[in-house]
Amino acid sequence: MPYDVAIVGLGRVGLPLALSFADRGLRVLGIDNDTERLDTVRAGRMPFRETGTQEVLDRVIGGDGLGFSDRVVDAAQAESIVITLGTPSFSHIEIDMRDIRSALDDLLPVLRAGHALVLRSTIAPGTTDFVAGYLAKHRGFAVGTEVYVAHAPERIAAGRFLEEIVSLPCIVGGVGEESGEVVGRLFEVFGAPIVQTTPVQAELAKIWTNILRYTNFALPNLLMIDCEQYSANVFEVIDLINRDYPRGGIANPGLTAGSCLRKDFAFSEERSNSPGMLLAVSRVNESVPLFLVQGVKRRIGPLTGRKVAVLGLAFKAETDDERDSLSHKLVRLLERELADVAIHDPHVQTPSASLEEAVGNADVVIVATNHPEFCGSEALAEIVDVASPDCLLVDPWNSWGSAQVFAYAAEVPALTGRA
Ligand SMILES: NC(=O)c1ccc[n+]([C@@H]2O[C@H](COP(=O)([O-])OP(=O)(O)OC[C@H]3O[C@@H](n4cnc5c(N)ncnc54)[C@H](O)[C@@H]3O)[C@@H](O)[C@H]2O)c1
């Protein structure tokens, strides 16, 4: 076969994976139906930022080891087919498998004995067995001996792909022992430990990895909202919880979102034994933008015509990924208050104002994303120098180190120790 592996979906997961396989000498076919994206990659440019991947692309582009196609059927030219398509959730609290179903339907007529089909996307428990059943039902394949199907979930954090693909244990949940072995051999090329398990355990392990993070962040977020009710300082309470206490470890609050955290809990919630528990976690995280807007209004009154600077549009620090970012929700809520919103984010593709333009004469400055540029007392001093003298500073992350979610600029010297 002309290719060792086909990667279907060259997004933030699929493209770094395709490049990493090619960089290790495998013949790779990258497939995406977004032809603009394919043109960008063919021209040797990464369509998004992922640390170190531009250098890998520079190394592998133009060689014999990396081909591209916009047709899913071409994946049959490879021994292994890795699906890295998006898996959003419906508002019905249910996985949206339309992209995966569509790719499966394209592949059905061209799959042959010996093919390995790997689901790298995040999927609801039971999906790998569904896919195996789909192949058996529609093509009569004996999955596990004739064709191989496995879930090998992507657990790498955005921005750390190249560092973590070689170190994070690679979970492989094969349908039948042989599927696990075949897919394990494919991923062995990265040198990280391969951990074999069942498909459903691999699915549960991936989504509960994200549920753990989502829930961990909901706790300080709820504490922040409760502290406002009691006029308590959340950062002082967190310090009291964690300081020299062996069973502490609560995180700081912030805007907790992103396309993975916001939807993966729904894959568990769709058939949960404790319906609503994780929805409550989601409700807490989703309510943080409104909590900030209401906190600002409580302090300075109606926002009509007041200038509010929002710092950061990305869903987390040091990424250009804005998908499902709560910053956008914050901006929408502020606009509904008729505020004059100015935005600054040096990382994302959405055009935004310079820091000086955004913050100049602002009545309110909100750190929505804790990018390194917005952290530390120097960054705070720069803002205070140009913002309105009675500006309200809002920093749920404590990125300035002032340990106040809401503080007036006049209080800043005392807060930062700057005279
Ligand atoms: N982004 C992350 O950091 C991350 C981390 C771990 C797991 N995941 C999971 O990995 C999966 C992929 O996530 P992502 O962020 O890379 O998604 P993405 O949206 O960035 O990438 C999906 C790609 O598939 C392409 N595509 C869509 N339909 C197609 C079709 N029918 N044929 C060919 N190409 C098609 C799109 O053009 C896009 O380039 C999801 O299940 C996600 O939950 C993502």
Ligand as a Chemical Component Dictionary entry (heavy atoms), coordinates in Angstrom:
data_LIG
# 
_chem_comp.id                   LIG 
_chem_comp.type                 NON-POLYMER 
_chem_comp.pdbx_formal_charge   0 
_chem_comp.three_letter_code    LIG 
# 
loop_
_chem_comp_atom.comp_id 
_chem_comp_atom.atom_id 
_chem_comp_atom.alt_atom_id 
_chem_comp_atom.type_symbol 
_chem_comp_atom.charge 
_chem_comp_atom.model_Cartn_x 
_chem_comp_atom.model_Cartn_y 
_chem_comp_atom.model_Cartn_z 
_chem_comp_atom.pdbx_ordinal 
LIG N1  N1  N 0  -8.011  20.222 20.449 1  
LIG C1  C1  C 0  -7.540  19.522 21.462 2  
LIG O1  O1  O 0  -6.675  20.009 22.203 3  
LIG C2  C2  C 0  -8.004  18.100 21.729 4  
LIG C3  C3  C 0  -7.357  17.368 22.715 5  
LIG C4  C4  C 0  -7.756  16.058 22.947 6  
LIG C5  C5  C 0  -8.798  15.507 22.220 7  
LIG N2  N2  N 1  -9.454  16.249 21.279 8  
LIG C6  C6  C 0  -10.520 15.598 20.504 9  
LIG O2  O2  O 0  -9.981  15.290 19.216 10 
LIG C7  C7  C 0  -10.998 15.431 18.217 11 
LIG C8  C8  C 0  -10.550 16.444 17.172 12 
LIG O3  O3  O 0  -10.413 17.705 17.796 13 
LIG P1  P1  P 0  -9.739  18.942 17.059 14 
LIG O4  O4  O 0  -9.625  20.023 18.045 15 
LIG O5  O5  O -1 -8.526  18.489 16.316 16 
LIG O6  O6  O 0  -10.894 19.281 15.996 17 
LIG P2  P2  P 0  -10.780 20.276 14.770 18 
LIG O7  O7  O 0  -12.157 20.786 14.544 19 
LIG O8  O8  O 0  -9.634  21.222 14.967 20 
LIG O9  O9  O 0  -10.379 19.306 13.564 21 
LIG C9  C9  C 0  -11.280 18.540 12.821 22 
LIG C10 C10 C 0  -10.835 18.608 11.366 23 
LIG O10 O10 O 0  -11.652 17.699 10.627 24 
LIG C11 C11 C 0  -12.016 18.303 9.404  25 
LIG N3  N3  N 0  -13.240 17.647 8.947  26 
LIG C12 C12 C 0  -14.500 17.798 9.436  27 
LIG N4  N4  N 0  -15.345 16.980 8.785  28 
LIG C13 C13 C 0  -14.609 16.294 7.877  29 
LIG C14 C14 C 0  -14.904 15.308 6.923  30 
LIG N5  N5  N 0  -16.149 14.819 6.756  31 
LIG N6  N6  N 0  -13.906 14.824 6.157  32 
LIG C15 C15 C 0  -12.630 15.265 6.314  33 
LIG N7  N7  N 0  -12.288 16.209 7.213  34 
LIG C16 C16 C 0  -13.267 16.723 7.980  35 
LIG C17 C17 C 0  -12.167 19.764 9.713  36 
LIG O11 O11 O 0  -12.008 20.567 8.563  37 
LIG C18 C18 C 0  -11.025 19.986 10.727 38 
LIG O12 O12 O 0  -9.840  20.394 10.104 39 
LIG C19 C19 C 0  -12.272 15.802 18.956 40 
LIG O13 O13 O 0  -12.973 14.629 19.267 41 
LIG C20 C20 C 0  -11.749 16.448 20.233 42 
LIG O14 O14 O 0  -12.685 16.357 21.267 43 
LIG C21 C21 C 0  -9.061  17.525 21.004 44 
# 
loop_
_chem_comp_bond.comp_id 
_chem_comp_bond.atom_id_1 
_chem_comp_bond.atom_id_2 
_chem_comp_bond.value_order 
_chem_comp_bond.pdbx_ordinal 
LIG N1  C1  SING 1  
LIG C1  O1  DOUB 2  
LIG C1  C2  SING 3  
LIG C2  C3  SING 4  
LIG C2  C21 DOUB 5  
LIG C3  C4  DOUB 6  
LIG C4  C5  SING 7  
LIG C5  N2  DOUB 8  
LIG N2  C6  SING 9  
LIG N2  C21 SING 10 
LIG C6  O2  SING 11 
LIG C6  C20 SING 12 
LIG O2  C7  SING 13 
LIG C7  C8  SING 14 
LIG C7  C19 SING 15 
LIG C8  O3  SING 16 
LIG O3  P1  SING 17 
LIG P1  O4  DOUB 18 
LIG P1  O5  SING 19 
LIG P1  O6  SING 20 
LIG O6  P2  SING 21 
LIG P2  O7  DOUB 22 
LIG P2  O8  SING 23 
LIG P2  O9  SING 24 
LIG O9  C9  SING 25 
LIG C9  C10 SING 26 
LIG C10 O10 SING 27 
LIG C10 C18 SING 28 
LIG O10 C11 SING 29 
LIG C11 N3  SING 30 
LIG C11 C17 SING 31 
LIG N3  C12 SING 32 
LIG N3  C16 SING 33 
LIG C12 N4  DOUB 34 
LIG N4  C13 SING 35 
LIG C13 C14 SING 36 
LIG C13 C16 DOUB 37 
LIG C14 N5  SING 38 
LIG C14 N6  DOUB 39 
LIG N6  C15 SING 40 
LIG C15 N7  DOUB 41 
LIG N7  C16 SING 42 
LIG C17 O11 SING 43 
LIG C17 C18 SING 44 
LIG C18 O12 SING 45 
LIG C19 O13 SING 46 
LIG C19 C20 SING 47 
LIG C20 O14 SING 48 
# 
